[in-house]
Amino acid sequence: MQEHYDYLKKIDKDPSNLIKGLQAVQASEGYVSDESIKAVAAYFSLPIVEVEGVLSFYAQFKRNKPGKFHICVCDGTACHIKGSTLILDWISTELGINDGETDEKGLFSLETVACLGCCSLAPVLSINGKVYGNLDRKGTVKILREYRAK
C-alpha cells in the first residue's frame, strides 16, 4: 500500500481532492484496485464506501486491470453508423470477453469509447493507442490474431 502514498503525497489531504487522488492512482496503475481504494480512503480519511461511490459514479475510472493489449472500439456517430456494434460483437466472440472485461490470461481488455476522433476511417478501433480503420469482420479478426501471436 505504501506505493500509493508516494504519488498521493503530492495531493493535499483535503477530501475535496478525492477525484485527483483516484486519477493519480489510475494514472499509475491503469485502473483502481481494491488495495488502492483502501489506500485512498485512508489518505483522505474517508470511509471506503464513499470512495467506492465516487468510483462507481464516474465512468472515467476503471475497476478492472487492463490487459496487455487494451482494445478500444469507437462508438461515435460515424463508427456507429458504419457498424461499430458489429465490430464489438466480433471481438467479443473471438476473445470470449465483453465490453469492460479482461480475458483470463490478462492479454486483452475491451472497452467501448465515445469517439477516437478518426471519423474518416470509420469504423475504427485502437489497441494500446494504435488505430485501425475501415474495419470489416475479416480485418478485425486478423488484427486480433496478430496480437494474440505477439
C-alpha positions as CSV (number, residue, x, y, z in Angstrom):
1,M,0.0,0.0,0.0
2,Q,3.0,2.3,0.5
3,E,3.5,2.8,-3.2
4,H,0.1,4.5,-3.4
5,Y,1.1,7.1,-0.9
6,D,4.2,8.1,-2.8
7,Y,2.1,9.8,-5.5
8,L,-0.7,10.8,-3.2
9,K,1.7,12.8,-1.1
10,K,1.7,15.5,-3.9
11,I,-2.1,16.0,-3.3
12,D,-3.5,17.9,-0.4
13,K,-5.3,15.5,2.0
14,D,-8.5,17.6,1.9
15,P,-11.3,15.1,1.0
16,S,-12.4,17.5,-1.8
17,N,-9.3,16.2,-3.7
18,L,-10.6,12.6,-3.7
19,I,-11.0,12.6,-7.5
20,K,-7.5,13.9,-8.0
21,G,-6.3,11.1,-5.8
22,L,-8.2,8.5,-7.7
23,Q,-6.9,9.9,-11.0
24,A,-3.3,9.7,-9.7
25,V,-3.9,6.0,-8.8
26,Q,-5.4,5.2,-12.2
27,A,-2.6,7.0,-14.0
28,S,0.0,4.9,-12.1
29,E,-1.8,1.5,-12.2
30,G,-4.0,1.8,-15.2
31,Y,-7.0,1.1,-13.0
32,V,-8.1,1.4,-9.4
33,S,-7.6,-1.8,-7.4
34,D,-9.2,-2.8,-4.1
35,E,-5.9,-2.1,-2.4
36,S,-5.8,1.3,-3.9
37,I,-9.3,2.1,-2.7
38,K,-8.2,1.3,0.9
39,A,-5.1,3.5,0.5
40,V,-7.0,6.4,-0.9
41,A,-9.7,6.1,1.8
42,A,-7.0,6.1,4.5
43,Y,-5.1,9.0,2.9
44,F,-8.2,11.2,2.7
45,S,-9.7,9.9,6.0
46,L,-12.8,8.8,4.2
47,P,-14.9,5.7,4.5
48,I,-14.2,3.1,1.9
49,V,-17.8,3.1,0.8
50,E,-17.6,6.8,-0.1
51,V,-14.5,6.2,-2.3
52,E,-16.3,3.3,-4.0
53,G,-19.3,5.5,-4.5
54,V,-17.2,8.1,-6.4
55,L,-15.6,5.3,-8.4
56,S,-19.0,3.9,-9.5
57,F,-20.4,7.3,-10.3
58,Y,-17.7,8.4,-12.7
59,A,-17.2,6.4,-15.9
60,Q,-13.6,7.6,-16.2
61,F,-12.5,5.2,-13.5
62,K,-11.6,1.6,-14.4
63,R,-12.0,-1.1,-11.7
64,N,-10.6,-4.0,-13.8
65,K,-6.9,-4.3,-14.6
66,P,-6.4,-3.7,-18.3
67,G,-5.0,-6.4,-20.5
68,K,-1.6,-6.3,-22.1
69,F,-3.4,-5.2,-25.2
70,H,-6.2,-2.7,-24.4
71,I,-8.8,-2.6,-27.2
72,C,-11.0,0.5,-27.6
73,V,-13.9,0.2,-30.0
74,C,-15.2,3.6,-31.2
75,D,-18.9,4.0,-31.0
76,G,-19.1,7.7,-32.1
77,T,-21.7,8.6,-34.6
78,A,-19.7,7.8,-37.8
79,C,-18.4,4.5,-36.4
80,H,-21.8,3.5,-35.1
81,I,-23.5,4.1,-38.4
82,K,-20.8,2.1,-40.1
83,G,-21.1,-0.9,-37.8
84,S,-19.1,-0.5,-34.6
85,T,-21.6,-2.7,-32.8
86,L,-20.7,-5.5,-35.2
87,I,-17.0,-4.9,-34.5
88,L,-17.6,-5.2,-30.8
89,D,-19.6,-8.4,-31.3
90,W,-16.8,-9.9,-33.5
91,I,-14.2,-9.1,-30.9
92,S,-16.3,-10.5,-28.1
93,T,-16.8,-13.7,-30.0
94,E,-13.1,-14.0,-31.0
95,L,-11.7,-13.2,-27.5
96,G,-14.5,-14.5,-25.3
97,I,-14.9,-11.2,-23.4
98,N,-17.5,-8.5,-23.2
99,D,-17.2,-4.7,-23.1
100,G,-15.4,-3.7,-19.9
101,E,-13.8,-7.1,-19.3
102,T,-10.3,-8.5,-19.4
103,D,-9.6,-12.1,-20.6
104,E,-8.4,-14.7,-18.1
105,K,-4.8,-14.6,-19.3
106,G,-4.7,-10.8,-18.9
107,L,-3.8,-10.5,-22.6
108,F,-6.8,-8.5,-23.9
109,S,-9.2,-6.0,-22.4
110,L,-12.1,-4.5,-24.2
111,E,-13.8,-1.1,-23.9
112,T,-16.3,0.9,-25.9
113,V,-15.4,4.6,-26.2
114,A,-17.4,7.6,-27.3
115,C,-15.0,8.7,-30.0
116,L,-11.5,8.1,-31.1
117,G,-11.5,11.1,-33.4
118,C,-10.9,9.2,-36.6
119,C,-14.3,9.5,-38.2
120,S,-13.0,9.4,-41.8
121,L,-11.7,5.9,-41.1
122,A,-14.9,4.6,-39.6
123,P,-15.4,2.1,-38.2
124,V,-12.3,2.1,-36.0
125,L,-10.7,0.5,-33.0
126,S,-7.4,1.2,-31.2
127,I,-5.1,-1.3,-29.5
128,N,-2.8,0.4,-27.0
129,G,-3.3,3.6,-28.9
130,K,-2.6,2.3,-32.4
131,V,-5.6,3.0,-34.6
132,Y,-7.1,0.6,-37.1
133,G,-9.8,1.8,-39.5
134,N,-12.1,0.8,-42.3
135,L,-12.7,-2.4,-40.5
136,D,-14.7,-5.4,-41.5
137,R,-15.0,-8.9,-39.9
138,K,-12.1,-10.4,-41.7
139,G,-9.8,-7.5,-40.9
140,T,-10.8,-7.3,-37.3
141,V,-10.2,-11.0,-36.6
142,K,-6.9,-10.8,-38.5
143,I,-5.7,-7.9,-36.3
144,L,-6.7,-9.8,-33.1
145,R,-4.9,-12.9,-34.2
146,E,-1.8,-11.0,-34.9
147,Y,-1.8,-9.5,-31.4
148,R,-2.6,-12.9,-29.9
149,A,0.6,-14.2,-31.6
150,K,2.8,-11.5,-30.0
